[in-house]
Amino acid sequence: MPAVVLTLGVLAFALAGAALWRLRRELRELERQAHEMARRVEALPVELTKVFGTEDRYLISVELLNLFELAHKKTWVARPLTVLTPRLLRDAIHRKVVGRVRENLASAGVEADVRVHRVR
């Protein structure tokens, strides 16, 4: 009797795992299709529509292309951190740049909502 219960449990676990794998595969495909459709209609990425909505807005996008070079110029600690914790260093640089942008815009009298968004 315990062998039957164990066999049924293993079978149920395997079926649940297969179902989960299939659902994750479908989710990846749907995400790919959503990104492709958004690119074709020049819409905001799906991740940003949750924040900004779908109505017409003008957004200024800035992508920092030389993050680590900037960090290396500012401090000697950046080079080892780049190797050990690139994500942590990247986040710190983004926070610093966002702070500077906010300060510069505020000093120019511009009211702006400055945020960092990660887009795939």
Backbone atoms as SQL, in Angstrom:
CREATE TABLE atoms (id INTEGER PRIMARY KEY, chain TEXT, resi INTEGER, resn TEXT, atom TEXT, x REAL, y REAL, z REAL);
INSERT INTO atoms VALUES
  (1, 'A', 1, 'MET', 'N', 0.806, -1.197, 0.000),
  (2, 'A', 1, 'MET', 'CA', 0.000, 0.000, 0.000),
  (3, 'A', 1, 'MET', 'C', 0.854, 1.268, 0.000),
  (4, 'A', 2, 'PRO', 'N', 1.913, 1.374, 0.848),
  (5, 'A', 2, 'PRO', 'CA', 2.736, 2.582, 0.818),
  (6, 'A', 2, 'PRO', 'C', 3.412, 2.785, -0.539),
  (7, 'A', 3, 'ALA', 'N', 3.749, 1.689, -1.211),
  (8, 'A', 3, 'ALA', 'CA', 4.383, 1.814, -2.523),
  (9, 'A', 3, 'ALA', 'C', 3.418, 2.429, -3.528),
  (10, 'A', 4, 'VAL', 'N', 2.149, 2.094, -3.435),
  (11, 'A', 4, 'VAL', 'CA', 1.138, 2.652, -4.340),
  (12, 'A', 4, 'VAL', 'C', 0.988, 4.148, -4.088),
  (13, 'A', 5, 'VAL', 'N', 0.923, 4.534, -2.824),
  (14, 'A', 5, 'VAL', 'CA', 0.784, 5.953, -2.470),
  (15, 'A', 5, 'VAL', 'C', 2.014, 6.731, -2.933),
  (16, 'A', 6, 'LEU', 'N', 3.184, 6.151, -2.711),
  (17, 'A', 6, 'LEU', 'CA', 4.424, 6.787, -3.143),
  (18, 'A', 6, 'LEU', 'C', 4.462, 6.929, -4.660),
  (19, 'A', 7, 'THR', 'N', 4.067, 5.899, -5.369),
  (20, 'A', 7, 'THR', 'CA', 4.039, 5.936, -6.831),
  (21, 'A', 7, 'THR', 'C', 3.068, 7.003, -7.324),
  (22, 'A', 8, 'LEU', 'N', 1.888, 7.067, -6.716),
  (23, 'A', 8, 'LEU', 'CA', 0.895, 8.077, -7.097),
  (24, 'A', 8, 'LEU', 'C', 1.414, 9.488, -6.798),
  (25, 'A', 9, 'GLY', 'N', 2.099, 9.632, -5.669),
  (26, 'A', 9, 'GLY', 'CA', 2.665, 10.933, -5.323),
  (27, 'A', 9, 'GLY', 'C', 3.725, 11.371, -6.319),
  (28, 'A', 10, 'VAL', 'N', 4.600, 10.448, -6.680),
  (29, 'A', 10, 'VAL', 'CA', 5.647, 10.767, -7.657),
  (30, 'A', 10, 'VAL', 'C', 5.025, 11.091, -9.004),
  (31, 'A', 11, 'LEU', 'N', 4.017, 10.349, -9.401),
  (32, 'A', 11, 'LEU', 'CA', 3.331, 10.598, -10.664),
  (33, 'A', 11, 'LEU', 'C', 2.655, 11.965, -10.653),
  (34, 'A', 12, 'ALA', 'N', 1.972, 12.290, -9.559),
  (35, 'A', 12, 'ALA', 'CA', 1.313, 13.601, -9.444),
  (36, 'A', 12, 'ALA', 'C', 2.346, 14.722, -9.490),
  (37, 'A', 13, 'PHE', 'N', 3.472, 14.528, -8.823),
  (38, 'A', 13, 'PHE', 'CA', 4.541, 15.524, -8.831),
  (39, 'A', 13, 'PHE', 'C', 5.095, 15.719, -10.237),
  (40, 'A', 14, 'ALA', 'N', 5.299, 14.629, -10.954),
  (41, 'A', 14, 'ALA', 'CA', 5.809, 14.703, -12.326),
  (42, 'A', 14, 'ALA', 'C', 4.821, 15.414, -13.245),
  (43, 'A', 15, 'LEU', 'N', 3.542, 15.105, -13.090),
  (44, 'A', 15, 'LEU', 'CA', 2.519, 15.771, -13.914),
  (45, 'A', 15, 'LEU', 'C', 2.450, 17.261, -13.602),
  (46, 'A', 16, 'ALA', 'N', 2.542, 17.610, -12.323),
  (47, 'A', 16, 'ALA', 'CA', 2.523, 19.023, -11.941),
  (48, 'A', 16, 'ALA', 'C', 3.753, 19.746, -12.492),
  (49, 'A', 17, 'GLY', 'N', 4.900, 19.094, -12.437),
  (50, 'A', 17, 'GLY', 'CA', 6.120, 19.682, -12.989),
  (51, 'A', 17, 'GLY', 'C', 6.010, 19.895, -14.489),
  (52, 'A', 18, 'ALA', 'N', 5.453, 18.921, -15.193),
  (53, 'A', 18, 'ALA', 'CA', 5.274, 19.052, -16.645),
  (54, 'A', 18, 'ALA', 'C', 4.304, 20.182, -16.973),
  (55, 'A', 19, 'ALA', 'N', 3.243, 20.296, -16.198),
  (56, 'A', 19, 'ALA', 'CA', 2.271, 21.367, -16.423),
  (57, 'A', 19, 'ALA', 'C', 2.910, 22.734, -16.173),
  (58, 'A', 20, 'LEU', 'N', 3.694, 22.828, -15.111),
  (59, 'A', 20, 'LEU', 'CA', 4.384, 24.077, -14.803),
  (60, 'A', 20, 'LEU', 'C', 5.362, 24.436, -15.900),
  (61, 'A', 21, 'TRP', 'N', 6.116, 23.481, -16.394),
  (62, 'A', 21, 'TRP', 'CA', 7.065, 23.731, -17.474),
  (63, 'A', 21, 'TRP', 'C', 6.335, 24.232, -18.726),
  (64, 'A', 22, 'ARG', 'N', 5.208, 23.589, -19.050),
  (65, 'A', 22, 'ARG', 'CA', 4.422, 23.986, -20.223),
  (66, 'A', 22, 'ARG', 'C', 3.876, 25.408, -20.061),
  (67, 'A', 23, 'LEU', 'N', 3.379, 25.742, -18.872),
  (68, 'A', 23, 'LEU', 'CA', 2.848, 27.086, -18.628),
  (69, 'A', 23, 'LEU', 'C', 3.939, 28.151, -18.721),
  (70, 'A', 24, 'ARG', 'N', 5.127, 27.844, -18.199),
  (71, 'A', 24, 'ARG', 'CA', 6.234, 28.796, -18.289),
  (72, 'A', 24, 'ARG', 'C', 6.654, 29.004, -19.738),
  (73, 'A', 25, 'ARG', 'N', 6.651, 27.937, -20.528),
  (74, 'A', 25, 'ARG', 'CA', 6.989, 28.049, -21.943),
  (75, 'A', 25, 'ARG', 'C', 5.962, 28.929, -22.661),
  (76, 'A', 26, 'GLU', 'N', 4.681, 28.728, -22.354),
  (77, 'A', 26, 'GLU', 'CA', 3.635, 29.549, -22.964),
  (78, 'A', 26, 'GLU', 'C', 3.771, 31.009, -22.545),
  (79, 'A', 27, 'LEU', 'N', 4.110, 31.241, -21.276),
  (80, 'A', 27, 'LEU', 'CA', 4.294, 32.604, -20.788),
  (81, 'A', 27, 'LEU', 'C', 5.445, 33.295, -21.509),
  (82, 'A', 28, 'ARG', 'N', 6.565, 32.604, -21.698),
  (83, 'A', 28, 'ARG', 'CA', 7.693, 33.183, -22.432),
  (84, 'A', 28, 'ARG', 'C', 7.288, 33.537, -23.856),
  (85, 'A', 29, 'GLU', 'N', 6.530, 32.676, -24.495),
  (86, 'A', 29, 'GLU', 'CA', 6.078, 32.944, -25.867),
  (87, 'A', 29, 'GLU', 'C', 5.143, 34.143, -25.909),
  (88, 'A', 30, 'LEU', 'N', 4.225, 34.235, -24.956),
  (89, 'A', 30, 'LEU', 'CA', 3.315, 35.383, -24.902),
  (90, 'A', 30, 'LEU', 'C', 4.067, 36.684, -24.634),
  (91, 'A', 31, 'GLU', 'N', 5.068, 36.639, -23.761),
  (92, 'A', 31, 'GLU', 'CA', 5.881, 37.829, -23.511),
  (93, 'A', 31, 'GLU', 'C', 6.621, 38.248, -24.772),
  (94, 'A', 32, 'ARG', 'N', 7.160, 37.277, -25.490),
  (95, 'A', 32, 'ARG', 'CA', 7.866, 37.584, -26.729),
  (96, 'A', 32, 'ARG', 'C', 6.923, 38.234, -27.734),
  (97, 'A', 33, 'GLN', 'N', 5.716, 37.683, -27.856),
  (98, 'A', 33, 'GLN', 'CA', 4.740, 38.246, -28.784),
  (99, 'A', 33, 'GLN', 'C', 4.328, 39.655, -28.371),
  (100, 'A', 34, 'ALA', 'N', 4.145, 39.884, -27.070),
  (101, 'A', 34, 'ALA', 'CA', 3.754, 41.211, -26.586),
  (102, 'A', 34, 'ALA', 'C', 4.847, 42.230, -26.873),
  (103, 'A', 35, 'HIS', 'N', 6.103, 41.859, -26.642),
  (104, 'A', 35, 'HIS', 'CA', 7.206, 42.775, -26.928),
  (105, 'A', 35, 'HIS', 'C', 7.315, 43.051, -28.420),
  (106, 'A', 36, 'GLU', 'N', 7.125, 42.035, -29.227),
  (107, 'A', 36, 'GLU', 'CA', 7.188, 42.216, -30.675),
  (108, 'A', 36, 'GLU', 'C', 6.065, 43.141, -31.151),
  (109, 'A', 37, 'MET', 'N', 4.862, 42.936, -30.645),
  (110, 'A', 37, 'MET', 'CA', 3.730, 43.785, -31.037),
  (111, 'A', 37, 'MET', 'C', 3.965, 45.224, -30.581),
  (112, 'A', 38, 'ALA', 'N', 4.457, 45.407, -29.354),
  (113, 'A', 38, 'ALA', 'CA', 4.729, 46.761, -28.854),
  (114, 'A', 38, 'ALA', 'C', 5.800, 47.442, -29.706),
  (115, 'A', 39, 'ARG', 'N', 6.803, 46.684, -30.131),
  (116, 'A', 39, 'ARG', 'CA', 7.839, 47.257, -30.976),
  (117, 'A', 39, 'ARG', 'C', 7.267, 47.695, -32.319),
  (118, 'A', 40, 'ARG', 'N', 6.372, 46.872, -32.873),
  (119, 'A', 40, 'ARG', 'CA', 5.797, 47.196, -34.183),
  (120, 'A', 40, 'ARG', 'C', 4.920, 48.441, -34.142),
  (121, 'A', 41, 'VAL', 'N', 4.206, 48.647, -33.057),
  (122, 'A', 41, 'VAL', 'CA', 3.325, 49.820, -32.973),
  (123, 'A', 41, 'VAL', 'C', 3.991, 50.969, -32.220),
  (124, 'A', 42, 'GLU', 'N', 5.272, 50.800, -31.901),
  (125, 'A', 42, 'GLU', 'CA', 6.066, 51.803, -31.203),
  (126, 'A', 42, 'GLU', 'C', 5.423, 52.209, -29.878),
  (127, 'A', 43, 'ALA', 'N', 4.897, 51.229, -29.170),
  (128, 'A', 43, 'ALA', 'CA', 4.292, 51.465, -27.864),
  (129, 'A', 43, 'ALA', 'C', 5.351, 51.317, -26.786),
  (130, 'A', 44, 'LEU', 'N', 4.971, 51.722, -25.601),
  (131, 'A', 44, 'LEU', 'CA', 5.866, 51.508, -24.465),
  (132, 'A', 44, 'LEU', 'C', 6.026, 50.019, -24.234),
  (133, 'A', 45, 'PRO', 'N', 7.164, 49.600, -23.726),
  (134, 'A', 45, 'PRO', 'CA', 7.313, 48.193, -23.349),
  (135, 'A', 45, 'PRO', 'C', 6.262, 47.807, -22.307),
  (136, 'A', 46, 'VAL', 'N', 5.914, 46.554, -22.293),
  (137, 'A', 46, 'VAL', 'CA', 4.854, 46.068, -21.410),
  (138, 'A', 46, 'VAL', 'C', 5.126, 46.441, -19.959),
  (139, 'A', 47, 'GLU', 'N', 6.383, 46.344, -19.525),
  (140, 'A', 47, 'GLU', 'CA', 6.722, 46.647, -18.140),
  (141, 'A', 47, 'GLU', 'C', 6.393, 48.096, -17.788),
  (142, 'A', 48, 'LEU', 'N', 6.538, 49.012, -18.752),
  (143, 'A', 48, 'LEU', 'CA', 6.316, 50.430, -18.472),
  (144, 'A', 48, 'LEU', 'C', 4.865, 50.841, -18.568),
  (145, 'A', 49, 'THR', 'N', 4.037, 50.092, -19.272),
  (146, 'A', 49, 'THR', 'CA', 2.623, 50.459, -19.341),
  (147, 'A', 49, 'THR', 'C', 1.961, 50.328, -17.977),
  (148, 'A', 50, 'LYS', 'N', 2.503, 49.462, -17.113),
  (149, 'A', 50, 'LYS', 'CA', 1.971, 49.347, -15.756),
  (150, 'A', 50, 'LYS', 'C', 2.208, 50.625, -14.972),
  (151, 'A', 51, 'VAL', 'N', 3.307, 51.311, -15.266),
  (152, 'A', 51, 'VAL', 'CA', 3.669, 52.527, -14.544),
  (153, 'A', 51, 'VAL', 'C', 3.047, 53.759, -15.185),
  (154, 'A', 52, 'PHE', 'N', 3.146, 53.872, -16.505),
  (155, 'A', 52, 'PHE', 'CA', 2.733, 55.079, -17.201),
  (156, 'A', 52, 'PHE', 'C', 1.358, 54.987, -17.846),
  (157, 'A', 53, 'GLY', 'N', 0.769, 53.815, -17.914),
  (158, 'A', 53, 'GLY', 'CA', -0.513, 53.664, -18.575),
  (159, 'A', 53, 'GLY', 'C', -0.349, 53.567, -20.078),
  (160, 'A', 54, 'THR', 'N', -1.474, 53.576, -20.780),
  (161, 'A', 54, 'THR', 'CA', -1.421, 53.422, -22.234),
  (162, 'A', 54, 'THR', 'C', -1.811, 54.689, -22.978),
  (163, 'A', 55, 'GLU', 'N', -2.168, 55.754, -22.252),
  (164, 'A', 55, 'GLU', 'CA', -2.530, 56.982, -22.947),
  (165, 'A', 55, 'GLU', 'C', -1.277, 57.646, -23.516),
  (166, 'A', 56, 'ASP', 'N', -1.495, 58.607, -24.420),
  (167, 'A', 56, 'ASP', 'CA', -0.372, 59.288, -25.060),
  (168, 'A', 56, 'ASP', 'C', 0.410, 60.114, -24.051),
  (169, 'A', 57, 'ARG', 'N', 1.703, 59.929, -24.039),
  (170, 'A', 57, 'ARG', 'CA', 2.610, 60.708, -23.207),
  (171, 'A', 57, 'ARG', 'C', 3.910, 60.877, -23.968),
  (172, 'A', 58, 'TYR', 'N', 4.626, 61.900, -23.610),
  (173, 'A', 58, 'TYR', 'CA', 5.955, 62.082, -24.150),
  (174, 'A', 58, 'TYR', 'C', 6.943, 61.727, -23.051),
  (175, 'A', 59, 'LEU', 'N', 7.811, 60.800, -23.338),
  (176, 'A', 59, 'LEU', 'CA', 8.813, 60.363, -22.387),
  (177, 'A', 59, 'LEU', 'C', 10.188, 60.598, -22.988),
  (178, 'A', 60, 'ILE', 'N', 11.089, 61.035, -22.160),
  (179, 'A', 60, 'ILE', 'CA', 12.475, 61.175, -22.586),
  (180, 'A', 60, 'ILE', 'C', 13.227, 59.994, -22.000),
  (181, 'A', 61, 'SER', 'N', 13.865, 59.255, -22.850),
  (182, 'A', 61, 'SER', 'CA', 14.573, 58.055, -22.425),
  (183, 'A', 61, 'SER', 'C', 16.075, 58.307, -22.472),
  (184, 'A', 62, 'VAL', 'N', 16.762, 57.873, -21.436),
  (185, 'A', 62, 'VAL', 'CA', 18.213, 57.996, -21.386),
  (186, 'A', 62, 'VAL', 'C', 18.779, 56.624, -21.047),
  (187, 'A', 63, 'GLU', 'N', 19.681, 56.148, -21.871),
  (188, 'A', 63, 'GLU', 'CA', 20.352, 54.889, -21.587),
  (189, 'A', 63, 'GLU', 'C', 21.821, 55.193, -21.338),
  (190, 'A', 64, 'LEU', 'N', 22.299, 54.823, -20.168),
  (191, 'A', 64, 'LEU', 'CA', 23.700, 55.057, -19.828),
  (192, 'A', 64, 'LEU', 'C', 24.548, 53.961, -20.467),
  (193, 'A', 65, 'LEU', 'N', 25.439, 54.357, -21.359),
  (194, 'A', 65, 'LEU', 'CA', 26.203, 53.383, -22.129),
  (195, 'A', 65, 'LEU', 'C', 27.585, 53.099, -21.551),
  (196, 'A', 66, 'ASN', 'N', 28.077, 53.955, -20.690),
  (197, 'A', 66, 'ASN', 'CA', 29.429, 53.758, -20.164),
  (198, 'A', 66, 'ASN', 'C', 29.427, 53.772, -18.631),
  (199, 'A', 67, 'LEU', 'N', 28.538, 52.997, -18.043),
  (200, 'A', 67, 'LEU', 'CA', 28.397, 52.966, -16.584),
  (201, 'A', 67, 'LEU', 'C', 29.703, 52.677, -15.867),
  (202, 'A', 68, 'PHE', 'N', 30.348, 51.596, -16.250),
  (203, 'A', 68, 'PHE', 'CA', 31.525, 51.165, -15.513),
  (204, 'A', 68, 'PHE', 'C', 32.714, 52.097, -15.751),
  (205, 'A', 69, 'GLU', 'N', 32.805, 52.671, -16.928),
  (206, 'A', 69, 'GLU', 'CA', 33.875, 53.639, -17.176),
  (207, 'A', 69, 'GLU', 'C', 33.703, 54.857, -16.277),
  (208, 'A', 70, 'LEU', 'N', 32.464, 55.313, -16.114),
  (209, 'A', 70, 'LEU', 'CA', 32.195, 56.428, -15.204),
  (210, 'A', 70, 'LEU', 'C', 32.624, 56.085, -13.788),
  (211, 'A', 71, 'ALA', 'N', 32.259, 54.894, -13.347),
  (212, 'A', 71, 'ALA', 'CA', 32.608, 54.473, -11.987),
  (213, 'A', 71, 'ALA', 'C', 34.120, 54.356, -11.825),
  (214, 'A', 72, 'HIS', 'N', 34.806, 53.841, -12.825),
  (215, 'A', 72, 'HIS', 'CA', 36.250, 53.671, -12.736),
  (216, 'A', 72, 'HIS', 'C', 36.964, 55.016, -12.639),
  (217, 'A', 73, 'LYS', 'N', 36.405, 56.052, -13.264),
  (218, 'A', 73, 'LYS', 'CA', 37.001, 57.378, -13.206),
  (219, 'A', 73, 'LYS', 'C', 36.834, 58.007, -11.823),
  (220, 'A', 74, 'LYS', 'N', 35.733, 57.671, -11.136),
  (221, 'A', 74, 'LYS', 'CA', 35.423, 58.313, -9.860),
  (222, 'A', 74, 'LYS', 'C', 36.151, 57.697, -8.674),
  (223, 'A', 75, 'THR', 'N', 36.369, 56.396, -8.677),
  (224, 'A', 75, 'THR', 'CA', 36.970, 55.757, -7.511),
  (225, 'A', 75, 'THR', 'C', 37.721, 54.492, -7.913),
  (226, 'A', 76, 'TRP', 'N', 38.764, 54.196, -7.201),
  (227, 'A', 76, 'TRP', 'CA', 39.569, 53.010, -7.487),
  (228, 'A', 76, 'TRP', 'C', 38.854, 51.732, -7.072),
  (229, 'A', 77, 'VAL', 'N', 37.875, 51.835, -6.189),
  (230, 'A', 77, 'VAL', 'CA', 37.150, 50.659, -5.694),
  (231, 'A', 77, 'VAL', 'C', 36.220, 50.080, -6.762),
  (232, 'A', 78, 'ALA', 'N', 35.878, 50.886, -7.744),
  (233, 'A', 78, 'ALA', 'CA', 34.901, 50.454, -8.747),
  (234, 'A', 78, 'ALA', 'C', 35.379, 49.259, -9.569),
  (235, 'A', 79, 'ARG', 'N', 36.660, 49.226, -9.902),
  (236, 'A', 79, 'ARG', 'CA', 37.148, 48.137, -10.761),
  (237, 'A', 79, 'ARG', 'C', 36.962, 46.762, -10.111),
  (238, 'A', 80, 'PRO', 'N', 37.364, 46.558, -8.848),
  (239, 'A', 80, 'PRO', 'CA', 37.110, 45.249, -8.232),
  (240, 'A', 80, 'PRO', 'C', 35.615, 44.971, -8.053),
  (241, 'A', 81, 'LEU', 'N', 34.830, 46.022, -7.767),
  (242, 'A', 81, 'LEU', 'CA', 33.391, 45.821, -7.610),
  (243, 'A', 81, 'LEU', 'C', 32.727, 45.414, -8.923),
  (244, 'A', 82, 'THR', 'N', 33.270, 45.912, -10.033),
  (245, 'A', 82, 'THR', 'CA', 32.731, 45.541, -11.339),
  (246, 'A', 82, 'THR', 'C', 32.815, 44.037, -11.544),
  (247, 'A', 83, 'VAL', 'N', 33.909, 43.463, -11.081),
  (248, 'A', 83, 'VAL', 'CA', 34.107, 42.020, -11.240),
  (249, 'A', 83, 'VAL', 'C', 33.254, 41.239, -10.244),
  (250, 'A', 84, 'LEU', 'N', 33.220, 41.713, -8.996),
  (251, 'A', 84, 'LEU', 'CA', 32.537, 40.958, -7.945),
  (252, 'A', 84, 'LEU', 'C', 31.024, 41.140, -7.946),
  (253, 'A', 85, 'THR', 'N', 30.574, 42.394, -8.056),
  (254, 'A', 85, 'THR', 'CA', 29.135, 42.672, -7.957),
  (255, 'A', 85, 'THR', 'C', 28.720, 43.715, -8.993),
  (256, 'A', 86, 'PRO', 'N', 28.695, 43.353, -10.256),
  (257, 'A', 86, 'PRO', 'CA', 28.349, 44.341, -11.288),
  (258, 'A', 86, 'PRO', 'C', 26.941, 44.896, -11.119),
  (259, 'A', 87, 'ARG', 'N', 26.008, 44.070, -10.691),
  (260, 'A', 87, 'ARG', 'CA', 24.624, 44.539, -10.538),
  (261, 'A', 87, 'ARG', 'C', 24.528, 45.594, -9.426),
  (262, 'A', 88, 'LEU', 'N', 25.211, 45.352, -8.322),
  (263, 'A', 88, 'LEU', 'CA', 25.208, 46.295, -7.215),
  (264, 'A', 88, 'LEU', 'C', 25.833, 47.620, -7.632),
  (265, 'A', 89, 'LEU', 'N', 26.938, 47.558, -8.339),
  (266, 'A', 89, 'LEU', 'CA', 27.595, 48.769, -8.824),
  (267, 'A', 89, 'LEU', 'C', 26.704, 49.506, -9.821),
  (268, 'A', 90, 'ARG', 'N', 26.077, 48.773, -10.709),
  (269, 'A', 90, 'ARG', 'CA', 25.173, 49.371, -11.694),
  (270, 'A', 90, 'ARG', 'C', 24.026, 50.102, -10.998),
  (271, 'A', 91, 'ASP', 'N', 23.446, 49.485, -9.978),
  (272, 'A', 91, 'ASP', 'CA', 22.352, 50.114, -9.232),
  (273, 'A', 91, 'ASP', 'C', 22.816, 51.388, -8.532),
  (274, 'A', 92, 'ALA', 'N', 24.010, 51.353, -7.951),
  (275, 'A', 92, 'ALA', 'CA', 24.548, 52.531, -7.268),
  (276, 'A', 92, 'ALA', 'C', 24.768, 53.677, -8.251),
  (277, 'A', 93, 'ILE', 'N', 25.281, 53.361, -9.428),
  (278, 'A', 93, 'ILE', 'CA', 25.512, 54.399, -10.440),
  (279, 'A', 93, 'ILE', 'C', 24.186, 54.988, -10.899),
  (280, 'A', 94, 'HIS', 'N', 23.198, 54.138, -11.125),
  (281, 'A', 94, 'HIS', 'CA', 21.883, 54.646, -11.536),
  (282, 'A', 94, 'HIS', 'C', 21.304, 55.583, -10.487),
  (283, 'A', 95, 'ARG', 'N', 21.401, 55.211, -9.206),
  (284, 'A', 95, 'ARG', 'CA', 20.893, 56.083, -8.137),
  (285, 'A', 95, 'ARG', 'C', 21.597, 57.431, -8.146),
  (286, 'A', 96, 'LYS', 'N', 22.898, 57.407, -8.331),
  (287, 'A', 96, 'LYS', 'CA', 23.684, 58.650, -8.353),
  (288, 'A', 96, 'LYS', 'C', 23.275, 59.530, -9.532),
  (289, 'A', 97, 'VAL', 'N', 23.144, 58.940, -10.703),
  (290, 'A', 97, 'VAL', 'CA', 22.783, 59.709, -11.898),
  (291, 'A', 97, 'VAL', 'C', 21.371, 60.263, -11.768),
  (292, 'A', 98, 'VAL', 'N', 20.448, 59.474, -11.255),
  (293, 'A', 98, 'VAL', 'CA', 19.072, 59.955, -11.073),
  (294, 'A', 98, 'VAL', 'C', 19.065, 61.147, -10.115),
  (295, 'A', 99, 'GLY', 'N', 19.840, 61.070, -9.051),
  (296, 'A', 99, 'GLY', 'CA', 19.932, 62.192, -8.113),
  (297, 'A', 99, 'GLY', 'C', 20.453, 63.450, -8.783),
  (298, 'A', 100, 'ARG', 'N', 21.480, 63.310, -9.593),
  (299, 'A', 100, 'ARG', 'CA', 22.036, 64.475, -10.296),
  (300, 'A', 100, 'ARG', 'C', 21.039, 65.058, -11.290),
  (301, 'A', 101, 'VAL', 'N', 20.340, 64.190, -12.016),
  (302, 'A', 101, 'VAL', 'CA', 19.347, 64.674, -12.984),
  (303, 'A', 101, 'VAL', 'C', 18.245, 65.432, -12.254),
  (304, 'A', 102, 'ARG', 'N', 17.766, 64.886, -11.145),
  (305, 'A', 102, 'ARG', 'CA', 16.731, 65.576, -10.360),
  (306, 'A', 102, 'ARG', 'C', 17.214, 66.950, -9.914),
  (307, 'A', 103, 'GLU', 'N', 18.434, 67.013, -9.377),
  (308, 'A', 103, 'GLU', 'CA', 18.982, 68.290, -8.908),
  (309, 'A', 103, 'GLU', 'C', 19.089, 69.299, -10.043),
  (310, 'A', 104, 'ASN', 'N', 19.613, 68.875, -11.184),
  (311, 'A', 104, 'ASN', 'CA', 19.785, 69.780, -12.314),
  (312, 'A', 104, 'ASN', 'C', 18.454, 70.272, -12.848),
  (313, 'A', 105, 'LEU', 'N', 17.480, 69.385, -12.954),
  (314, 'A', 105, 'LEU', 'CA', 16.168, 69.807, -13.444),
  (315, 'A', 105, 'LEU', 'C', 15.487, 70.749, -12.458),
  (316, 'A', 106, 'ALA', 'N', 15.576, 70.433, -11.169),
  (317, 'A', 106, 'ALA', 'CA', 14.958, 71.286, -10.151),
  (318, 'A', 106, 'ALA', 'C', 15.603, 72.668, -10.143),
  (319, 'A', 107, 'SER', 'N', 16.932, 72.732, -10.293),
  (320, 'A', 107, 'SER', 'CA', 17.602, 74.036, -10.299),
  (321, 'A', 107, 'SER', 'C', 17.231, 74.846, -11.533),
  (322, 'A', 108, 'ALA', 'N', 16.786, 74.178, -12.593),
  (323, 'A', 108, 'ALA', 'CA', 16.337, 74.871, -13.798),
  (324, 'A', 108, 'ALA', 'C', 14.841, 75.178, -13.756),
  (325, 'A', 109, 'GLY', 'N', 14.176, 74.809, -12.648),
  (326, 'A', 109, 'GLY', 'CA', 12.749, 75.083, -12.505),
  (327, 'A', 109, 'GLY', 'C', 11.849, 74.076, -13.200),
  (328, 'A', 110, 'VAL', 'N', 12.395, 72.928, -13.545),
  (329, 'A', 110, 'VAL', 'CA', 11.613, 71.903, -14.237),
  (330, 'A', 110, 'VAL', 'C', 11.011, 70.949, -13.215),
  (331, 'A', 111, 'GLU', 'N', 9.705, 70.745, -13.304),
  (332, 'A', 111, 'GLU', 'CA', 9.052, 69.743, -12.468),
  (333, 'A', 111, 'GLU', 'C', 9.054, 68.438, -13.248),
  (334, 'A', 112, 'ALA', 'N', 9.723, 67.426, -12.721),
  (335, 'A', 112, 'ALA', 'CA', 9.850, 66.164, -13.446),
  (336, 'A', 112, 'ALA', 'C', 9.819, 65.004, -12.470),
  (337, 'A', 113, 'ASP', 'N', 9.306, 63.904, -12.950),
  (338, 'A', 113, 'ASP', 'CA', 9.316, 62.654, -12.203),
  (339, 'A', 113, 'ASP', 'C', 10.432, 61.812, -12.793),
  (340, 'A', 114, 'VAL', 'N', 11.536, 61.727, -12.108),
  (341, 'A', 114, 'VAL', 'CA', 12.709, 61.009, -12.617),
  (342, 'A', 114, 'VAL', 'C', 12.783, 59.665, -11.917),
  (343, 'A', 115, 'ARG', 'N', 12.710, 58.598, -12.702),
  (344, 'A', 115, 'ARG', 'CA', 12.753, 57.246, -12.158),
  (345, 'A', 115, 'ARG', 'C', 13.601, 56.356, -13.043),
  (346, 'A', 116, 'VAL', 'N', 14.048, 55.254, -12.482),
  (347, 'A', 116, 'VAL', 'CA', 14.786, 54.247, -13.245),
  (348, 'A', 116, 'VAL', 'C', 13.859, 53.075, -13.476),
  (349, 'A', 117, 'HIS', 'N', 13.790, 52.627, -14.716),
  (350, 'A', 117, 'HIS', 'CA', 12.980, 51.461, -15.065),
  (351, 'A', 117, 'HIS', 'C', 13.873, 50.482, -15.807),
  (352, 'A', 118, 'ARG', 'N', 13.751, 49.253, -15.455),
  (353, 'A', 118, 'ARG', 'CA', 14.502, 48.203, -16.146),
  (354, 'A', 118, 'ARG', 'C', 13.603, 47.605, -17.212),
  (355, 'A', 119, 'VAL', 'N', 14.038, 47.688, -18.442),
  (356, 'A', 119, 'VAL', 'CA', 13.274, 47.180, -19.569),
  (357, 'A', 119, 'VAL', 'C', 14.085, 46.092, -20.233),
  (358, 'A', 120, 'ARG', 'N', 13.449, 44.996, -20.535),
  (359, 'A', 120, 'ARG', 'CA', 14.163, 43.902, -21.199),
  (360, 'A', 120, 'ARG', 'C', 14.406, 44.201, -22.638);
